[in-house]
Amino acid sequence: MEELRDPAIEAFSESCRELVAADAALCGTSVRDFDIQLRLHAPSVSNGEHEPRSHWAIYEQLRPQLIARCSRISSYIKDADLLANSSLLLGGSEARRDFTVRRADGSSVGVNFALVPPSVGHLYQSKLHYLLSPRADTMVEVGCYLQGASHPSIYLAFSMCDRPGIIRALRTQGIPVERGNLLILTRALGLSDAARNLMSFTIGQAVRYVRTVGCRFIVTAFNPLLGFTGAALHAANFTPFATAPVAYCYDAFGGYLTRRQSSSDKCVDRRSGSYRNLLVALGTDSTARKEIRKVETLEHLAEPTTDTRVAQRPALDPAELRRYRDWLEAVWSLSTAHPSYALEPLSSKGQCGVSSVWLARRLRQREIEATYCYGRLRFTDPLISSVDHHCWLEIGPPSDPARQVIDLTCDQADGFKEKVICRRHDELEDDGIRYEPVTRLTVDDLPSDRVWPRYTRLEESMRAKWGMQTPYDSV
C-alpha cells in the first residue's frame, strides 16, 4: 500500500488540508471527497518545469475544476440522500446480520438487499460516483436500501472481465479462473458514512447473490494514490494478487477521464507515470476462498498497448437474432420509443436505438464488439420508403465492404417485409439496401448518448417480462 502511494501527492494533499477544508465546506461536500478529487487531478499538473511552483500555486490552478466537479456531485448526492432516507442514519449506526442497522440511541432501522434498476444505477455512476463515468458494460447492480427508501444507501456494480491480463495473473497464482466464472466489481458507492460497516455488509450480501448466477471469483481494484485504504475490502476478506498501471487522462478543461473515456477524442492530455492500482480477489464459495488464500505474491500487470477487444465478424445465428427481436417486441412501449413516434401506433418505429443498444451490450458479453450507427436507411426499390433517422449495428472496420450489418428493426421502412437483417454491407448494397451512417459510437460511448435513458427503461421492462438475464447466459 505505502509503496503504491506517491510521496509528492501525499505531501501536496497534506499541505493543502486547510484549503481543501474551506472549499469542501463551500461545495457542501466532505473533506475526504474533496481530497479525492484533488488527488485525482494532481497528476494533470506538469512536473517537468524547471522552476518548481508552490503547492498553493498548483492548488489555485486546479481549484476551478475541483470546485465545479465537487459542487456538481454534491448537489446530486443531496437529492439522492433524500430518496435513500439517509437521515435515518444520523448520529452513527452499525449494520447487523439480521438486516437491521442499530442506531446510537439503541433503536433499529430495517435494511433490504436488492437489485438496483438500471436507471437508478446510471444516476449513481454518472452523477454521484467520484469518477463521473458510467460503465456501459455493467451487468449486475445491487444495493442496500433503508426502510421505505426508493434509492439505495450502498450501491455496487459488477461487469464481466475485459482485461485478459487479470485472468492470466490469477492463473499464474494457481487460481482456476476463467471469463465465465469471474466478475469485476467496478463501482462502489456509499451515500453515508454513518453506518460504519454497511459497505462491507453489502459486499457480503452481493457475494452471496453473484454466486447464484455462476460467479466463483470477484476482482476489484482500488487506488492508494487517491487515499483509499481498502478497509471495507479487507473486512470482506479480499486478497491482494496484482498491481496494474493507471494512466491519468484529462480533457481540454482539465477534467479527469477514465480509461474508457480517454479512447474518445475528448482526451487531450495523458499522464502515465508510474502510478498503479492494487488488484484484490475474493472467492464466492468455500472452495474458491481456499484457492484465493494460496496467493502469496503480487503479479505486476503491464499496460495494454491496444484495446484487447478485437472487432469480429462472427457467424451469428439468424434464428437467435429473430428470437431477440421477439423478446424486444414484447416489451416495446411509448417510453422506449423515440419521442418523434409518440403519437403513432406502437410498432418497431422509434425502437431502433434502444434495441441496438440492448443487442450491442449482449454481443459484448460474447466478446463481440459492435459499433452503434445512426444515419439513413435507403432503398433503390421505389415501393419501399427510406428511413431518414435510423439506428443499427455494424461489426468490422467502417472501411471494410464485408463488415456485418445487424438491424433488428429494419421493418421500420414502409414496404419492407423483413424484420431482421444480418448480412454483409456489400451484399446489401448489391441488393439495393443502403445503410449510410452519420455517426458511429462504441459501446462505451453509449451512456453519454441521448438514447441511454430510454434504453434503461427497455432493460427494466425486459427484466420484468423475461427475468434477470445472468452475465453468463451467452458465455
KAQUIGI-V375376 format. One record per pair of residues at least 24 apart in sequence whose ideal C-beta (glycine too) atoms are under 8 Angstrom apart, sorted by the first residue. I is the first residue (numbers start at 0). GAP is how many residues later the second one is. D is the distance in whole Angstrom. If there is no record, write none. Layout:
{{I & GAP & D} {I & GAP & D}}
This chain:
{{0 & 223 & 5} {0 & 228 & 7} {0 & 229 & 8} {0 & 277 & 7} {1 & 222 & 8} {3 & 220 & 4} {3 & 221 & 7} {3 & 239 & 7} {3 & 272 & 6} {3 & 273 & 8} {3 & 274 & 6} {4 & 219 & 5} {4 & 220 & 6} {5 & 219 & 6} {5 & 269 & 7} {7 & 39 & 7} {8 & 30 & 6} {8 & 33 & 5} {8 & 34 & 8} {8 & 216 & 6} {10 & 44 & 8} {11 & 26 & 8} {11 & 30 & 6} {11 & 43 & 5} {11 & 46 & 7} {12 & 25 & 6} {12 & 26 & 6} {12 & 29 & 8} {12 & 214 & 7} {14 & 40 & 4} {15 & 39 & 6} {15 & 43 & 5} {18 & 37 & 8} {18 & 40 & 6} {22 & 40 & 7} {22 & 43 & 7} {22 & 44 & 6} {22 & 47 & 8} {23 & 46 & 7} {25 & 41 & 7} {26 & 40 & 6} {26 & 43 & 4} {26 & 44 & 5} {26 & 47 & 5} {27 & 43 & 7} {27 & 46 & 4} {27 & 47 & 8} {27 & 50 & 7} {28 & 41 & 5} {28 & 42 & 8} {28 & 44 & 7} {28 & 45 & 4} {28 & 48 & 8} {29 & 163 & 8} {31 & 195 & 7} {32 & 37 & 7} {32 & 40 & 7} {32 & 97 & 7} {33 & 32 & 7} {33 & 36 & 5} {34 & 192 & 6} {35 & 94 & 5} {35 & 190 & 5} {35 & 191 & 6} {36 & 29 & 5} {36 & 32 & 6} {36 & 33 & 6} {36 & 93 & 7} {37 & 24 & 7} {37 & 28 & 6} {38 & 186 & 6} {38 & 187 & 5} {38 & 188 & 6} {39 & 90 & 7} {39 & 186 & 6} {39 & 208 & 8} {39 & 216 & 5} {40 & 24 & 6} {40 & 25 & 7} {40 & 209 & 8} {40 & 213 & 7} {40 & 215 & 6} {42 & 205 & 4} {42 & 228 & 5} {42 & 230 & 6} {42 & 232 & 7} {43 & 204 & 7} {43 & 206 & 5} {43 & 210 & 6} {43 & 212 & 8} {43 & 225 & 6} {43 & 227 & 7} {61 & 192 & 7} {64 & 188 & 7} {64 & 189 & 5} {64 & 190 & 6} {68 & 63 & 7} {68 & 186 & 7} {71 & 55 & 8} {71 & 60 & 8} {72 & 54 & 7} {72 & 55 & 6} {72 & 57 & 7} {72 & 59 & 7} {75 & 47 & 8} {75 & 51 & 4} {75 & 52 & 6} {76 & 51 & 6} {76 & 114 & 7} {79 & 43 & 7} {79 & 44 & 7} {79 & 48 & 6} {79 & 71 & 6} {79 & 111 & 6} {80 & 110 & 6} {80 & 111 & 7} {82 & 66 & 7} {82 & 67 & 5} {82 & 68 & 4} {83 & 61 & 7} {83 & 62 & 6} {83 & 65 & 5} {83 & 66 & 8} {83 & 67 & 4} {83 & 68 & 6} {83 & 69 & 5} {83 & 107 & 5} {83 & 108 & 8} {84 & 61 & 5} {84 & 62 & 7} {84 & 63 & 6} {84 & 64 & 4} {84 & 68 & 8} {85 & 60 & 7} {85 & 67 & 6} {85 & 105 & 5} {85 & 106 & 5} {85 & 108 & 8} {87 & 58 & 5} {87 & 59 & 7} {88 & 57 & 7} {88 & 64 & 7} {88 & 103 & 5} {88 & 105 & 4} {88 & 106 & 5} {89 & 104 & 6} {90 & 103 & 7} {91 & 102 & 6} {91 & 104 & 8} {92 & 101 & 6} {92 & 102 & 5} {92 & 103 & 8} {92 & 105 & 8} {93 & 101 & 6} {93 & 102 & 6} {93 & 103 & 6} {94 & 49 & 8} {94 & 100 & 5} {94 & 102 & 5} {94 & 103 & 5} {94 & 106 & 4} {100 & 45 & 7} {100 & 94 & 5} {100 & 97 & 7} {108 & 37 & 6} {108 & 38 & 6} {109 & 36 & 8} {109 & 37 & 4} {110 & 33 & 5} {110 & 34 & 7} {110 & 35 & 6} {110 & 36 & 7} {110 & 42 & 8} {110 & 87 & 8} {111 & 32 & 7} {111 & 33 & 5} {111 & 35 & 7} {112 & 29 & 7} {112 & 30 & 7} {112 & 31 & 5} {112 & 32 & 8} {112 & 89 & 7} {112 & 92 & 4} {112 & 93 & 8} {112 & 96 & 8} {113 & 28 & 7} {113 & 29 & 7} {113 & 31 & 6} {113 & 38 & 8} {114 & 25 & 8} {114 & 26 & 7} {114 & 27 & 6} {114 & 353 & 7} {115 & 25 & 4} {115 & 26 & 6} {115 & 27 & 5} {115 & 36 & 6} {115 & 39 & 6} {116 & 24 & 8} {116 & 339 & 7} {116 & 343 & 5} {117 & 337 & 8} {117 & 338 & 4} {117 & 341 & 5} {117 & 342 & 6} {118 & 334 & 7} {118 & 337 & 4} {118 & 338 & 7} {118 & 341 & 7} {119 & 31 & 6} {119 & 32 & 7} {120 & 34 & 7} {120 & 36 & 6} {121 & 325 & 7} {121 & 330 & 7} {121 & 331 & 8} {121 & 334 & 6} {123 & 28 & 8} {123 & 31 & 5} {123 & 33 & 8} {123 & 63 & 7} {123 & 65 & 6} {124 & 32 & 7} {124 & 62 & 6} {124 & 322 & 8} {125 & 321 & 7} {127 & 27 & 8} {127 & 61 & 6} {127 & 63 & 8} {128 & 58 & 6} {128 & 60 & 5} {130 & 56 & 8} {130 & 125 & 7} {130 & 127 & 6} {132 & 124 & 8} {132 & 125 & 4} {132 & 127 & 7} {132 & 128 & 6} {133 & 313 & 4} {133 & 314 & 8} {134 & 24 & 6} {134 & 51 & 5} {134 & 52 & 7} {134 & 125 & 8} {134 & 312 & 8} {135 & 124 & 8} {135 & 225 & 7} {135 & 307 & 5} {135 & 308 & 5} {135 & 309 & 8} {135 & 310 & 5} {135 & 311 & 5} {136 & 25 & 7} {136 & 224 & 7} {136 & 227 & 6} {136 & 306 & 7} {136 & 307 & 8} {137 & 48 & 7} {137 & 49 & 8} {138 & 44 & 8} {138 & 226 & 8} {138 & 332 & 4} {139 & 43 & 7} {139 & 69 & 8} {139 & 70 & 6} {139 & 73 & 7} {139 & 331 & 6} {141 & 60 & 7} {141 & 63 & 7} {141 & 64 & 5} {141 & 67 & 6} {142 & 59 & 7} {143 & 54 & 6} {143 & 57 & 7} {143 & 58 & 5} {143 & 61 & 7} {151 & 39 & 8} {152 & 37 & 7} {152 & 38 & 5} {152 & 39 & 6} {152 & 42 & 8} {152 & 45 & 7} {153 & 34 & 8} {153 & 35 & 7} {153 & 36 & 5} {153 & 37 & 8} {153 & 44 & 6} {153 & 45 & 6} {153 & 48 & 4} {154 & 32 & 7} {154 & 33 & 7} {154 & 34 & 5} {154 & 35 & 8} {155 & 29 & 6} {155 & 31 & 7} {155 & 32 & 5} {155 & 33 & 8} {155 & 46 & 6} {155 & 47 & 7} {155 & 50 & 5} {156 & 28 & 7} {156 & 29 & 5} {156 & 30 & 4} {156 & 31 & 8} {157 & 25 & 4} {157 & 26 & 6} {157 & 27 & 6} {157 & 28 & 7} {157 & 48 & 8} {157 & 52 & 6} {157 & 57 & 8} {157 & 60 & 8} {157 & 313 & 8} {158 & 24 & 7} {158 & 25 & 5} {158 & 27 & 5} {159 & 24 & 7} {159 & 204 & 8} {159 & 205 & 6} {159 & 311 & 5} {159 & 315 & 8} {160 & 58 & 7} {161 & 146 & 7} {161 & 147 & 6} {162 & 81 & 8} {162 & 138 & 8} {162 & 141 & 7} {162 & 145 & 7} {163 & 144 & 6} {164 & 79 & 7} {164 & 136 & 4} {164 & 137 & 7} {164 & 139 & 7} {165 & 53 & 6} {165 & 76 & 7} {165 & 78 & 8} {165 & 113 & 7} {165 & 135 & 7} {168 & 72 & 6} {168 & 73 & 4} {168 & 110 & 7} {168 & 130 & 4} {168 & 132 & 6} {169 & 47 & 7} {169 & 49 & 8} {169 & 71 & 6} {169 & 72 & 8} {169 & 111 & 6} {171 & 127 & 6} {172 & 68 & 6} {172 & 121 & 7} {172 & 122 & 5} {172 & 123 & 8} {172 & 124 & 7} {172 & 126 & 7} {173 & 117 & 7} {173 & 120 & 6} {174 & 42 & 7} {174 & 66 & 8} {174 & 106 & 7} {174 & 116 & 5} {174 & 117 & 7} {174 & 119 & 8} {174 & 120 & 7} {175 & 115 & 7} {176 & 39 & 8} {176 & 40 & 5} {178 & 188 & 8} {178 & 296 & 6} {179 & 34 & 7} {179 & 292 & 6} {179 & 295 & 4} {180 & 33 & 6} {180 & 34 & 6} {180 & 35 & 4} {180 & 36 & 6} {180 & 291 & 8} {181 & 33 & 7} {181 & 34 & 7} {181 & 35 & 5} {181 & 36 & 8} {181 & 37 & 7} {182 & 27 & 6} {182 & 32 & 5} {182 & 34 & 8} {182 & 35 & 5} {182 & 36 & 8} {182 & 288 & 7} {183 & 34 & 8} {183 & 35 & 5} {183 & 36 & 7} {184 & 33 & 6} {184 & 34 & 7} {184 & 35 & 4} {185 & 34 & 8} {187 & 32 & 8} {187 & 44 & 8} {196 & 38 & 7} {198 & 33 & 4} {199 & 32 & 5} {199 & 35 & 4} {199 & 36 & 5} {202 & 29 & 7} {202 & 30 & 8} {202 & 33 & 4} {203 & 32 & 6} {206 & 29 & 7} {206 & 75 & 7} {206 & 77 & 5} {207 & 76 & 8} {209 & 74 & 6} {210 & 73 & 4} {210 & 74 & 6} {212 & 255 & 8} {212 & 257 & 4} {212 & 258 & 7} {212 & 259 & 7} {213 & 256 & 6} {213 & 257 & 8} {213 & 258 & 5} {214 & 69 & 6} {214 & 256 & 8} {214 & 257 & 8} {215 & 67 & 7} {215 & 68 & 6} {215 & 69 & 6} {215 & 72 & 5} {216 & 64 & 6} {216 & 65 & 7} {216 & 66 & 6} {216 & 67 & 7} {216 & 71 & 6} {216 & 75 & 7} {217 & 63 & 7} {217 & 64 & 5} {217 & 66 & 6} {218 & 60 & 6} {218 & 61 & 7} {218 & 62 & 5} {218 & 63 & 8} {219 & 59 & 8} {219 & 60 & 6} {220 & 56 & 4} {220 & 57 & 7} {220 & 58 & 5} {220 & 59 & 7} {221 & 55 & 7} {221 & 56 & 6} {221 & 58 & 7} {222 & 52 & 8} {222 & 54 & 5} {222 & 55 & 8} {223 & 54 & 6} {224 & 50 & 6} {229 & 48 & 7} {229 & 50 & 7} {232 & 47 & 6} {235 & 46 & 7} {236 & 45 & 6} {236 & 52 & 7} {237 & 42 & 4} {237 & 43 & 7} {237 & 44 & 5} {238 & 41 & 6} {238 & 42 & 6} {238 & 43 & 7} {238 & 53 & 5} {238 & 54 & 7} {238 & 56 & 5} {239 & 38 & 6} {239 & 39 & 7} {239 & 40 & 5} {239 & 55 & 8} {239 & 58 & 6} {240 & 38 & 6} {240 & 39 & 7} {240 & 40 & 5} {240 & 51 & 8} {240 & 54 & 5} {240 & 57 & 7} {240 & 58 & 6} {241 & 36 & 8} {241 & 37 & 4} {241 & 56 & 6} {241 & 57 & 4} {241 & 58 & 7} {241 & 59 & 6} {242 & 33 & 4} {242 & 34 & 7} {242 & 35 & 6} {242 & 36 & 7} {242 & 55 & 6} {242 & 56 & 8} {242 & 57 & 5} {242 & 58 & 7} {243 & 32 & 6} {243 & 33 & 5} {243 & 35 & 6} {243 & 57 & 4} {243 & 59 & 8} {244 & 27 & 7} {244 & 30 & 7} {244 & 31 & 6} {244 & 32 & 8} {244 & 56 & 7} {244 & 57 & 7} {244 & 58 & 4} {245 & 29 & 4} {245 & 30 & 6} {245 & 31 & 5} {246 & 24 & 7} {246 & 25 & 5} {246 & 28 & 8} {246 & 56 & 7} {247 & 24 & 8} {247 & 25 & 7} {247 & 27 & 7} {259 & 184 & 4} {260 & 183 & 8} {262 & 44 & 7} {262 & 179 & 7} {262 & 181 & 7} {263 & 181 & 7} {271 & 31 & 7} {275 & 24 & 8} {308 & 55 & 8} {308 & 58 & 7} {308 & 60 & 5} {309 & 59 & 7} {310 & 58 & 5} {310 & 59 & 8} {310 & 60 & 8} {310 & 84 & 6} {310 & 85 & 6} {310 & 86 & 7} {311 & 55 & 8} {311 & 56 & 6} {311 & 57 & 7} {311 & 83 & 6} {311 & 84 & 8} {312 & 82 & 5} {312 & 83 & 5} {312 & 89 & 7} {312 & 90 & 7} {312 & 91 & 5} {313 & 52 & 8} {313 & 54 & 6} {313 & 81 & 7} {315 & 88 & 8} {315 & 90 & 7} {315 & 106 & 6} {317 & 102 & 7} {317 & 104 & 6} {320 & 85 & 7} {320 & 87 & 7} {320 & 99 & 5} {320 & 101 & 6} {321 & 97 & 7} {321 & 98 & 5} {323 & 34 & 8} {323 & 35 & 6} {323 & 38 & 7} {323 & 84 & 7} {324 & 30 & 8} {324 & 83 & 5} {324 & 84 & 8} {324 & 94 & 6} {324 & 95 & 5} {326 & 135 & 7} {326 & 138 & 8} {326 & 139 & 6} {327 & 27 & 5} {327 & 30 & 7} {327 & 80 & 7} {327 & 130 & 8} {327 & 134 & 8} {329 & 135 & 6} {329 & 136 & 8} {330 & 127 & 7} {330 & 130 & 4} {330 & 131 & 5} {330 & 133 & 8} {330 & 134 & 5} {330 & 135 & 8} {331 & 126 & 8} {332 & 124 & 8} {332 & 128 & 7} {334 & 119 & 7} {334 & 122 & 5} {335 & 118 & 5} {335 & 119 & 8} {335 & 121 & 5} {335 & 122 & 4} {335 & 125 & 7} {336 & 117 & 8} {337 & 51 & 8} {337 & 116 & 8} {339 & 49 & 8} {346 & 65 & 8} {347 & 61 & 4} {347 & 63 & 5} {347 & 64 & 5} {347 & 71 & 7} {348 & 60 & 8} {348 & 63 & 5} {350 & 58 & 6} {351 & 38 & 6} {351 & 39 & 4} {351 & 40 & 7} {351 & 55 & 8} {351 & 56 & 8} {351 & 57 & 4} {351 & 60 & 6} {352 & 38 & 4} {352 & 98 & 4} {352 & 101 & 7} {352 & 102 & 7} {353 & 97 & 6} {353 & 100 & 5} {353 & 101 & 5} {353 & 103 & 8} {353 & 104 & 4} {354 & 36 & 8} {354 & 53 & 5} {354 & 54 & 6} {354 & 103 & 8} {355 & 35 & 5} {355 & 36 & 6} {355 & 37 & 5} {355 & 52 & 7} {355 & 53 & 8} {356 & 89 & 6} {356 & 94 & 6} {356 & 95 & 7} {356 & 98 & 4} {356 & 101 & 8} {357 & 97 & 7} {357 & 100 & 6} {357 & 101 & 7} {357 & 104 & 7} {358 & 34 & 6} {358 & 47 & 7} {358 & 49 & 6} {359 & 33 & 6} {359 & 83 & 5} {359 & 86 & 7} {360 & 82 & 7} {361 & 112 & 6} {362 & 30 & 8} {362 & 32 & 8} {363 & 79 & 6} {364 & 106 & 7} {364 & 108 & 7} {364 & 109 & 5} {364 & 110 & 7} {365 & 108 & 5} {365 & 109 & 7} {367 & 27 & 7} {368 & 26 & 7} {368 & 73 & 8} {368 & 74 & 7} {369 & 24 & 7} {369 & 25 & 5} {369 & 36 & 7} {369 & 73 & 7} {370 & 24 & 7} {370 & 27 & 7} {370 & 69 & 5} {370 & 70 & 7} {370 & 71 & 7} {371 & 68 & 7} {371 & 69 & 4} {371 & 70 & 7} {371 & 71 & 7} {371 & 73 & 8} {371 & 74 & 6} {371 & 77 & 8} {372 & 62 & 7} {372 & 64 & 4} {372 & 66 & 7} {372 & 67 & 6} {372 & 68 & 8} {373 & 63 & 7} {373 & 64 & 6} {373 & 65 & 5} {373 & 67 & 8} {374 & 60 & 7} {374 & 61 & 5} {374 & 62 & 4} {374 & 63 & 4} {374 & 64 & 7} {375 & 59 & 8} {375 & 60 & 5} {375 & 62 & 7} {376 & 30 & 8} {376 & 33 & 7} {376 & 35 & 8} {376 & 36 & 6} {376 & 56 & 8} {376 & 57 & 7} {376 & 58 & 6} {376 & 59 & 8} {377 & 55 & 8} {377 & 56 & 4} {377 & 58 & 7} {378 & 34 & 7} {378 & 37 & 7} {378 & 53 & 6} {378 & 54 & 6} {378 & 55 & 7} {379 & 52 & 3} {379 & 54 & 8} {380 & 34 & 8} {380 & 51 & 6} {382 & 32 & 5} {383 & 29 & 6} {383 & 30 & 7} {383 & 31 & 4} {383 & 32 & 5} {384 & 28 & 6} {384 & 29 & 4} {384 & 30 & 6} {385 & 27 & 7} {386 & 25 & 5} {386 & 26 & 5} {390 & 60 & 7} {391 & 29 & 8} {391 & 43 & 6} {393 & 31 & 7} {393 & 41 & 8} {393 & 43 & 7} {393 & 46 & 8} {397 & 39 & 8} {397 & 42 & 6} {399 & 25 & 8} {400 & 24 & 6} {400 & 25 & 4} {400 & 28 & 8} {401 & 24 & 6} {404 & 30 & 6} {406 & 28 & 8}}
